[in-house]
Amino acid sequence: MKHYYISLNGHHEVHELTCLYIPSTLERMYLGFFSTIEEAILEAKKNHIKSSGCTACCVPHYIT
């Protein structure tokens, strides 16, 4: 399981805590501790319908 965050900069990308491109603490919101990126993205979509995975840490789930 991993900790996931969503960026609040308008793109609403979901990041793993260890992502090199995770926004600063003021530009992200904690989503929770999930088994999969899919679970984290589903949580993010509850408030940000166009959320997707980060291009660096969640590549298969990035939506352009």
VEXDREN-2710 file (C-alpha; in Angstrom, 1 decimal):
% VEXDREN-2710
k/r/px/py/pz
1/MET/0.0/0.0/0.0
2/LYS/1.1/3.5/-0.8
3/HIS/0.2/7.1/0.2
4/TYR/-1.3/9.1/-2.6
5/TYR/-1.9/12.9/-3.2
6/ILE/-3.7/15.0/-5.7
7/SER/-2.2/18.1/-7.2
8/LEU/-4.3/21.2/-6.8
9/ASN/-2.7/23.2/-9.6
10/GLY/-5.6/22.7/-12.0
11/HIS/-4.4/19.4/-13.6
12/HIS/-5.6/17.2/-10.7
13/GLU/-3.0/14.6/-11.2
14/VAL/-2.7/11.8/-8.7
15/HIS/0.9/11.2/-7.3
16/GLU/2.5/8.6/-5.1
17/LEU/4.3/10.1/-2.1
18/THR/7.7/9.2/-3.5
19/CYS/7.1/10.8/-7.0
20/LEU/9.8/13.2/-8.1
21/TYR/7.2/15.5/-9.5
22/ILE/4.8/15.7/-6.5
23/PRO/3.7/19.3/-5.9
24/SER/4.8/21.2/-2.8
25/THR/2.7/20.7/0.4
26/LEU/0.6/23.8/-0.4
27/GLU/-0.2/22.6/-3.9
28/ARG/-1.4/19.1/-3.0
29/MET/-4.1/17.3/-1.0
30/TYR/-3.7/13.9/0.7
31/LEU/-6.0/11.3/-0.8
32/GLY/-5.2/8.4/1.5
33/PHE/-3.4/5.0/1.8
34/PHE/-4.4/2.7/-1.1
35/SER/-3.5/-0.7/-2.4
36/THR/-3.6/0.5/-6.1
37/ILE/-3.4/3.6/-8.1
38/GLU/-6.8/2.8/-9.5
39/GLU/-8.3/3.1/-6.0
40/ALA/-6.5/6.4/-5.5
41/ILE/-7.8/7.8/-8.8
42/LEU/-11.4/6.7/-7.9
43/GLU/-11.1/8.6/-4.7
44/ALA/-9.8/11.7/-6.5
45/LYS/-12.6/11.6/-9.0
46/LYS/-15.2/12.0/-6.3
47/ASN/-14.2/15.7/-6.2
48/HIS/-12.3/16.2/-9.4
49/ILE/-13.9/14.1/-12.2
50/LYS/-11.1/14.6/-14.7
51/SER/-8.4/13.4/-12.3
52/SER/-5.7/11.1/-13.7
53/GLY/-2.4/9.5/-12.8
54/CYS/0.8/11.5/-13.0
55/THR/2.9/11.0/-16.1
56/ALA/5.9/10.0/-14.1
57/CYS/4.7/7.7/-11.2
58/CYS/1.3/6.5/-12.6
59/VAL/2.1/6.3/-16.3
60/PRO/-0.6/3.7/-17.3
61/HIS/-3.3/5.9/-15.8
62/TYR/-2.3/9.3/-17.3
63/ILE/-5.1/10.7/-19.4
64/THR/-4.3/13.6/-21.8
END
